[in-house]
Amino acid sequence: MKILLLLLTTVSFLMSSFAQETGKINTMIIPQPQEIKIGNSYFSFKSNTKIIFNNEVLSQQASIFSENIERILGVKIITLDSHDDKSETGVLFLNIFKYSLNLGDEGYHLKVEKNKIIIEANTIAGTYYGLQSLFQLVLLNADLQSYSIFEIKIPTLEINDSPRFAYRGMHLDVGRHMFPPKFIKKYIDLLTYYKFNTFHWHLTEDQGWRIEIKKYPNATVMSWRGTDGGIAAAQQGHDAIMTPGSHCYFDHYQSDKRENEPLAIGGFTSLEKVYSYEPIPELLNSDEAKYILGSQGNVWTEYMETPEHVEYMILPRMAALSEVNWASEKNWELFKNKINEQFLIYDRLGFNYCDHPY
């Protein structure tokens, strides 16, 4: 473990050194990729950069990426089918290969070279997560306060990445207070930004039923509040999702100085505590552990009446849980540095967040 922490700290130092040598070059992606190798040059992401995809099913992803760049940075990126454009430089290639890569269902390979960027995956889920990593790289390396000439230097690097857990969830209670559709979409955008794959929409409580559903989905086993339910389920050979109140309830206070915090239901769940969570209980053996599918953050809204209040309670704790669910190894000191960089992005995107989480 000491060797691993030394290695991660060394990687953090190398990132910082490279940034000092080349200007503002930043590779602090959340959640931490499984494998990242950083080069010594950069790709110039400009207004004439094209996105070229090799399968029509990727056209929507390419368009969404382009729209997000235009919405935030004001520049429209052209998207094209590979049959229509044979460019080799100044291009983002988006490729799907249908299980010819050793990346699983949600993994991706991202390679940034001096003249092109390549994202490859077995599935559209994988390419989408690869685009989210690239999107973070763009935002991390853009001057989000002011820019007159659109050119963003993306560091040359290579990432091979896939999630540790298959289930990576965030919950939102709209039974207590209703929220506008625009905010629900914004919430889901945050989930995809941090590579969550499940939105648990809590629609009904004694205070109200928010949507009519003709057919109910099948139940999943949730270990609410504590871990005993999940442990019992796994020991009996049933799948379980871990969501204990000790680490995963984001309606708790995130600072011990409550007088300066928005009203909450109680409790105290700090950013560091969320980040320290290990979804697989020590009581489970290796055969039983495979039934733990992942974990979920819960947002009960008894005391949250506005979207701004919800944003404050989930940011940046959502980022910490994303790394719990995705990364195989964690480093709290490195993560704190990454969160500080995320604050700049939150500011630019207009999110309300807790800026004093540690």
C-alpha positions as CSV (number, residue, x, y, z in Angstrom):
1,M,0.0,0.0,0.0
2,K,2.9,2.4,0.8
3,I,4.4,1.7,-2.6
4,L,1.0,2.4,-4.3
5,L,0.5,5.7,-2.4
6,L,4.1,6.7,-3.4
7,L,3.4,5.9,-7.0
8,L,0.1,7.9,-7.0
9,T,1.8,10.9,-5.3
10,T,4.6,10.7,-7.9
11,V,2.1,10.8,-10.7
12,S,0.5,13.8,-9.1
13,F,3.9,15.5,-8.9
14,L,4.7,14.7,-12.6
15,M,1.3,16.2,-13.6
16,S,2.2,19.4,-11.8
17,S,5.7,19.5,-13.2
18,F,4.4,19.0,-16.8
19,A,1.8,21.7,-16.2
20,Q,4.5,24.2,-15.1
21,E,6.7,23.4,-18.1
22,T,4.0,23.7,-20.8
23,G,1.6,26.2,-19.4
24,K,-1.8,25.3,-18.0
25,I,-1.9,21.6,-18.9
26,N,-4.1,19.5,-16.6
27,T,-5.0,15.8,-16.6
28,M,-6.8,15.6,-13.3
29,I,-9.9,13.6,-14.4
30,I,-12.6,12.4,-12.0
31,P,-13.1,9.6,-11.6
32,Q,-9.4,8.5,-11.7
33,P,-8.8,6.3,-14.8
34,Q,-7.4,2.8,-14.3
35,E,-4.4,3.5,-16.4
36,I,-3.0,6.8,-17.7
37,K,0.3,7.5,-19.4
38,I,1.2,11.2,-19.9
39,G,3.3,12.3,-22.9
40,N,5.4,15.4,-23.4
41,S,3.5,17.4,-26.0
42,Y,-0.1,18.5,-26.7
43,F,-3.0,18.4,-29.2
44,S,-4.3,21.8,-30.2
45,F,-8.1,21.7,-29.9
46,K,-9.3,24.4,-32.2
47,S,-12.5,25.6,-33.9
48,N,-11.6,23.7,-37.0
49,T,-11.2,20.4,-35.2
50,K,-13.5,17.8,-36.5
51,I,-15.2,14.8,-34.9
52,I,-15.3,11.8,-37.2
53,F,-17.1,8.6,-36.2
54,N,-17.0,5.2,-37.8
55,N,-20.6,4.1,-37.0
56,E,-23.9,5.9,-37.4
57,V,-24.9,4.9,-33.8
58,L,-22.1,7.3,-32.6
59,S,-23.5,10.4,-34.5
60,Q,-25.7,11.4,-31.5
61,Q,-22.8,11.2,-29.1
62,A,-20.6,13.3,-31.5
63,S,-23.4,15.9,-31.8
64,I,-23.9,16.1,-28.0
65,F,-20.2,16.6,-27.4
66,S,-20.2,19.3,-30.1
67,E,-23.2,21.0,-28.6
68,N,-21.7,21.0,-25.1
69,I,-18.5,22.6,-26.4
70,E,-20.5,25.3,-28.2
71,R,-22.8,25.9,-25.2
72,I,-19.8,26.4,-22.8
73,L,-17.0,27.7,-25.0
74,G,-19.0,29.3,-27.8
75,V,-17.4,27.3,-30.7
76,K,-19.2,24.8,-33.0
77,I,-17.3,21.6,-33.7
78,I,-18.2,19.8,-37.0
79,T,-19.2,16.2,-36.8
80,L,-18.8,13.8,-39.8
81,D,-19.2,10.2,-40.8
82,S,-15.8,8.5,-41.7
83,H,-17.3,7.7,-45.1
84,D,-17.6,11.5,-45.8
85,D,-14.3,12.7,-44.5
86,K,-10.8,11.1,-44.7
87,S,-8.9,13.7,-42.7
88,E,-6.0,12.4,-40.7
89,T,-4.9,15.5,-38.7
90,G,-6.8,17.9,-36.4
91,V,-9.4,15.3,-35.8
92,L,-11.2,13.5,-33.0
93,F,-11.8,9.9,-34.1
94,L,-14.7,8.2,-32.4
95,N,-14.7,4.4,-33.1
96,I,-16.7,1.4,-32.0
97,F,-15.4,-2.1,-32.6
98,K,-18.0,-4.4,-31.0
99,Y,-16.0,-6.4,-28.5
100,S,-12.7,-6.6,-30.4
101,L,-11.1,-4.6,-27.5
102,N,-10.3,-6.0,-24.0
103,L,-12.3,-3.2,-22.3
104,G,-15.6,-4.8,-21.3
105,D,-19.0,-3.2,-21.8
106,E,-18.2,0.3,-20.4
107,G,-14.5,0.7,-20.9
108,Y,-12.7,2.9,-23.4
109,H,-9.3,3.7,-24.9
110,L,-8.4,7.3,-25.2
111,K,-5.3,8.4,-27.0
112,V,-4.3,12.0,-27.5
113,E,-1.5,12.4,-30.0
114,K,0.0,15.6,-31.4
115,N,-2.2,15.6,-34.5
116,K,-5.2,13.6,-33.5
117,I,-7.3,12.2,-30.7
118,I,-8.7,8.6,-30.8
119,I,-11.5,7.2,-28.6
120,E,-12.2,3.5,-29.0
121,A,-14.6,1.2,-27.2
122,N,-16.6,-2.0,-27.6
123,T,-20.0,-0.3,-27.0
124,I,-21.6,3.1,-27.2
125,A,-21.4,3.3,-23.4
126,G,-17.6,3.0,-23.6
127,T,-17.3,5.7,-26.3
128,Y,-19.6,8.0,-24.2
129,Y,-17.4,7.6,-21.1
130,G,-14.3,8.3,-23.2
131,L,-15.9,11.5,-24.4
132,Q,-16.7,12.5,-20.8
133,S,-13.0,12.1,-20.0
134,L,-12.1,14.2,-23.0
135,F,-14.7,16.8,-22.1
136,Q,-13.1,17.1,-18.7
137,L,-9.7,17.5,-20.3
138,V,-11.1,20.3,-22.5
139,L,-12.7,22.1,-19.5
140,L,-9.6,21.6,-17.3
141,N,-7.3,23.1,-19.9
142,A,-9.5,25.9,-21.2
143,D,-9.3,29.4,-19.8
144,L,-12.8,29.5,-18.6
145,Q,-12.7,33.0,-17.4
146,S,-11.7,34.7,-20.7
147,Y,-10.6,33.6,-24.1
148,S,-10.3,35.5,-27.4
149,I,-8.7,32.9,-29.7
150,F,-10.1,29.4,-29.4
151,E,-7.2,27.0,-28.9
152,I,-7.1,24.6,-26.0
153,K,-3.9,22.5,-25.4
154,I,-4.8,19.0,-24.5
155,P,-1.8,17.0,-23.2
156,T,-0.7,14.0,-25.2
157,L,-1.7,10.9,-23.2
158,E,-3.0,7.4,-23.4
159,I,-5.8,6.1,-21.1
160,N,-7.1,2.6,-20.8
161,D,-10.1,2.7,-18.5
162,S,-13.1,0.7,-17.3
163,P,-15.2,0.8,-14.1
164,R,-14.6,-1.2,-11.0
165,F,-18.4,-1.7,-10.4
166,A,-21.2,-2.3,-12.8
167,Y,-23.7,-0.3,-10.8
168,R,-22.9,3.4,-10.2
169,G,-26.0,5.2,-9.0
170,M,-27.3,8.6,-7.8
171,H,-30.8,9.0,-6.3
172,L,-33.1,12.0,-6.3
173,D,-36.2,12.3,-4.2
174,V,-38.9,14.4,-5.9
175,G,-41.7,13.1,-3.7
176,R,-41.1,15.8,-1.0
177,H,-40.4,18.7,-3.3
178,M,-41.0,19.1,-7.0
179,F,-38.2,20.2,-9.3
180,P,-38.5,21.6,-12.8
181,P,-37.6,19.4,-15.8
182,K,-34.7,21.6,-16.7
183,F,-33.1,20.8,-13.4
184,I,-33.7,17.1,-13.7
185,K,-31.8,17.2,-17.0
186,K,-29.0,19.2,-15.4
187,Y,-28.8,16.6,-12.7
188,I,-28.6,13.8,-15.2
189,D,-25.9,15.7,-17.1
190,L,-23.9,15.7,-13.8
191,L,-24.3,12.0,-13.5
192,T,-22.9,11.3,-16.9
193,Y,-20.1,13.8,-16.4
194,Y,-18.9,11.7,-13.5
195,K,-19.6,8.4,-15.2
196,F,-22.6,7.3,-13.1
197,N,-24.8,4.9,-15.1
198,T,-28.0,4.8,-13.0
199,F,-30.4,7.6,-12.1
200,H,-32.7,6.4,-9.2
201,W,-35.7,8.7,-9.5
202,H,-37.6,8.5,-6.2
203,L,-41.1,9.5,-7.4
204,T,-43.5,8.8,-4.6
205,E,-43.8,9.5,-0.9
206,D,-46.8,10.2,1.4
207,Q,-46.4,13.9,0.3
208,G,-47.1,13.1,-3.3
209,W,-46.9,10.9,-6.4
210,R,-45.0,12.8,-9.2
211,I,-45.5,10.7,-12.3
212,E,-47.9,8.1,-13.7
213,I,-46.2,4.7,-14.5
214,K,-48.2,2.1,-16.3
215,K,-45.8,-0.8,-15.6
216,Y,-43.5,-1.2,-12.6
217,P,-39.9,-2.3,-13.1
218,N,-38.6,-5.3,-11.2
219,A,-37.1,-4.6,-7.7
220,T,-33.3,-4.5,-7.0
221,V,-31.9,-5.2,-3.6
222,M,-30.8,-1.9,-1.9
223,S,-28.9,-2.0,1.4
224,W,-30.5,1.2,2.8
225,R,-29.0,3.1,5.8
226,G,-26.6,0.3,6.9
227,T,-24.7,-2.6,5.3
228,D,-26.3,-5.6,7.0
229,G,-29.0,-6.0,4.3
230,G,-26.3,-6.0,1.5
231,I,-24.1,-8.5,3.5
232,A,-27.0,-10.8,4.1
233,A,-28.1,-10.7,0.4
234,A,-24.6,-11.4,-0.9
235,Q,-24.1,-14.3,1.5
236,Q,-27.3,-15.8,0.1
237,G,-26.2,-15.3,-3.5
238,H,-28.3,-12.3,-4.3
239,D,-27.1,-9.1,-5.9
240,A,-26.9,-6.0,-3.7
241,I,-26.3,-2.3,-4.0
242,M,-24.7,-0.6,-1.1
243,T,-26.1,2.8,0.0
244,P,-25.4,3.1,3.8
245,G,-26.4,6.3,5.6
246,S,-22.9,6.5,7.1
247,H,-21.3,7.4,3.7
248,C,-23.9,7.7,1.0
249,Y,-26.7,10.0,2.3
250,F,-26.1,13.4,0.9
251,D,-29.0,15.0,2.8
252,H,-26.6,15.1,5.8
253,Y,-24.5,18.1,6.7
254,Q,-21.1,18.1,4.9
255,S,-19.5,20.5,7.4
256,D,-19.3,20.3,11.2
257,K,-19.9,24.1,11.4
258,R,-23.7,23.8,10.9
259,E,-24.5,27.4,11.7
260,N,-22.9,28.3,8.3
261,E,-24.6,25.6,6.4
262,P,-28.0,25.3,4.7
263,L,-30.6,23.4,6.8
264,A,-30.3,19.7,6.6
265,I,-31.9,16.7,8.2
266,G,-28.9,16.1,10.5
267,G,-25.9,13.8,10.5
268,F,-22.4,14.7,9.2
269,T,-21.0,13.1,6.1
270,S,-17.9,14.9,5.0
271,L,-16.3,14.7,1.5
272,E,-13.4,12.7,3.0
273,K,-15.8,10.2,4.6
274,V,-17.6,9.6,1.2
275,Y,-14.3,9.2,-0.5
276,S,-13.1,6.6,2.2
277,Y,-16.1,4.3,1.5
278,E,-15.4,0.8,0.5
279,P,-18.5,-0.9,-1.0
280,I,-17.4,-4.5,-0.4
281,P,-17.7,-5.3,3.3
282,E,-14.8,-7.1,5.0
283,L,-17.2,-9.8,6.2
284,L,-17.7,-11.1,2.6
285,N,-15.3,-13.6,1.0
286,S,-14.3,-13.3,-2.6
287,D,-17.1,-15.5,-3.9
288,E,-19.7,-13.4,-2.0
289,A,-18.1,-10.1,-2.9
290,K,-19.0,-10.5,-6.6
291,Y,-22.7,-10.0,-5.6
292,I,-22.0,-6.4,-4.6
293,L,-22.8,-4.5,-7.7
294,G,-21.7,-1.1,-6.6
295,S,-23.0,1.8,-4.5
296,Q,-25.4,4.7,-4.7
297,G,-25.6,8.3,-3.4
298,N,-29.0,9.3,-2.0
299,V,-30.6,12.7,-2.0
300,W,-33.6,12.9,0.2
301,T,-35.2,16.3,-0.2
302,E,-37.3,16.9,3.0
303,Y,-35.2,20.0,3.6
304,M,-34.2,20.8,0.0
305,E,-36.8,23.1,-1.6
306,T,-34.7,24.4,-4.5
307,P,-32.4,23.1,-7.2
308,E,-29.6,25.3,-5.8
309,H,-29.9,23.6,-2.4
310,V,-29.7,20.1,-4.1
311,E,-26.6,21.2,-6.0
312,Y,-25.0,22.4,-2.8
313,M,-25.6,19.0,-1.1
314,I,-24.3,16.8,-3.9
315,L,-21.3,18.9,-5.0
316,P,-18.5,17.9,-4.6
317,R,-19.6,14.7,-2.7
318,M,-21.0,13.2,-5.9
319,A,-17.5,13.4,-7.4
320,A,-16.0,11.5,-4.4
321,L,-18.6,8.7,-4.8
322,S,-17.9,8.5,-8.5
323,E,-14.3,7.6,-7.8
324,V,-15.4,5.1,-5.2
325,N,-17.4,3.3,-7.8
326,W,-15.1,3.6,-10.7
327,A,-11.4,3.6,-9.6
328,S,-9.6,0.6,-8.4
329,E,-7.2,2.6,-6.4
330,K,-7.8,5.9,-4.6
331,N,-5.5,8.7,-3.2
332,W,-7.2,11.3,-1.0
333,E,-4.4,13.9,-1.3
334,L,-4.5,13.7,-5.1
335,F,-8.3,13.8,-5.1
336,K,-8.3,17.0,-3.1
337,N,-6.1,18.6,-5.8
338,K,-8.5,17.4,-8.4
339,I,-11.6,18.8,-6.6
340,N,-10.0,22.2,-6.4
341,E,-9.7,22.2,-10.2
342,Q,-13.4,21.0,-10.4
343,F,-14.4,24.1,-8.5
344,L,-13.3,26.3,-11.4
345,I,-15.5,24.3,-13.7
346,Y,-18.5,24.5,-11.3
347,D,-18.1,28.2,-11.3
348,R,-18.1,28.5,-15.0
349,L,-21.1,26.1,-15.4
350,G,-23.1,28.0,-12.8
351,F,-23.4,25.2,-10.2
352,N,-24.0,25.9,-6.5
353,Y,-21.5,23.9,-4.4
354,C,-19.8,23.5,-1.1
355,D,-16.5,25.3,-1.5
356,H,-15.2,24.3,2.0
357,P,-15.5,20.5,2.1
358,Y,-12.3,19.8,4.0
